[in-house]
Amino acid sequence: MEAGDDRVMQTKIVIAGGGFGGLYAAEYFDKTLARRDDVEVTLISRENFILFTPMLHEIAAGEFSASDIVNPLRRILHYVKFVEGDVQAVDLNARKIGCVHGIGDADLELEYDHLLLALGSETNFFDNQGIREWAVT
């Protein structure tokens, strides 16, 4: 920053993953930090919505419509920046996270001071035959 420059140095927080964990953190930061001039919070999520999966059986039973359990992330978050993208790489030494986003899968690289990884999990079937095809996960 040069002399006479009135810009505020921002602490950059990036949340990778828009599932329950990432969204909960983003909501917390949206209410507590994201309004501040010295903090920039960004959520990277593969989807631009959150699907409340614990109520999927209610949809199947006809109790609710799909619109009752799907919420757009941009409607939930007011001050957190949102990037619809797929995380591809994290460079811990350079403090950068890379993702692809948008039409044509453009590359995007974000710098961060703090990184919260909330990318979810993947079930390990331990090479048991048939489980992947028949299990409900």
N, C-alpha and C positions, 0 to 999 in steps of 0.2 A: 504494500500500500504506500503510495507516495504522499508527501507532505501536502496538506490541504485536501486530501481525498476524504470525503465524508462517508464512504462506504463502510459498512460494518462487516468485520470478518465473521463468516458464518461457520458454525459447527454443522457438518453434514452427517445426517443419520440416514442410512439406507436399510430398509427392511426388504429382504428377499423372500417372497412367498406370501400369497394372499389367502391362505386357508384360515382356520380358526386362530392359530397362534399369531400369525403375521397380522391379521386384521385386528385382533385384540390389542396388540402392541401399537398398531397404527392409530386405533381409536384413542388409546391412552395418550399418545403423543399429540394427537389432534386436539385434545382437550387441555393439555398441559404445556406443551413446548412449541408446537408448530406455528402459533400466532406470533411468536417472538421474532424480531428482526435478526437476531444473532443465531438462529437455528433454522436449518432447512431439513425437512423430513420427506423422504421419498419412499413410496411403496412400489415394488416391482412384483407384478402378479401375471401369471399366464392367462388368467381369465379376468374380465372386467366386472365380474359379479361374484358374490358368495352364495353358495348353495347350502342351505341348512339341511344336511344329509340325515340327521336324526329324525326328521319328519317325512322322509321319502315314503314310508309305509302309509302315511296318511293320504298321500297323493294317490297311491295304488288303490286304497280303499274308497276313494272318492270323497273323502272328508274335506279336502282342500284342493285348490287348483295350484298348478306349478308356480304361478306368480306370487303365491303366498309364502313360498320358501326360497325365492330367488331375489336377492337385493343387489342393485348396482353399487359397486364400490364408490363411485364418484358421488352418489347420493348420501352415503354414510360419512365420507371424509370431506371436511370442508377446507382444511388448511394444509393437509398432507398432500404433496404432489403425487400423482399416480402415473405409472408407466406400465402399459400392458405389454409384457414381454416375457421371454423365456430366458432365464439365467443360463449362461454358457460357461463363464469362467470367473474365478475370483483370484485376484493377485494380492495376497496379504501384504507383501513387502511394499508394493506401490500404492496400496490402499485404493484399489480400483476393482469394480465389478463390471463385467461385460454381459450384455444380453442382446438378443435379436428381437425386433418389434416391428409392428406395422406391416403394411402391404409391401411385399417383396423382402420381408425379413431384414430390414436395415440393421446394421450393427450400431450399438449404442454402448458407450463406456461412461460410467459414473464414478466420480471420486467420492470417498467417504472418510469420515473421521471415526465413525462407529458403524459397525455392520451387525445386523441381527439376521441370522439365518433361520428361516422358518419354512423350509421347503417341503416339509412333510416327510413321509416315509414310504418305503416300498416293501411289500411283504416278501419274505424269504421262504420259499416252499421247499427248500433243501432237496431239490431234484426228485421229489415224490411225484410219481406219475399220476396224472388226472386231477390233482388238486388245483392247479392253476385254472383249469377249465371249469371246474365245478364249485370251487370255493366262492363264498360271498365275502369280499373284503372291503 
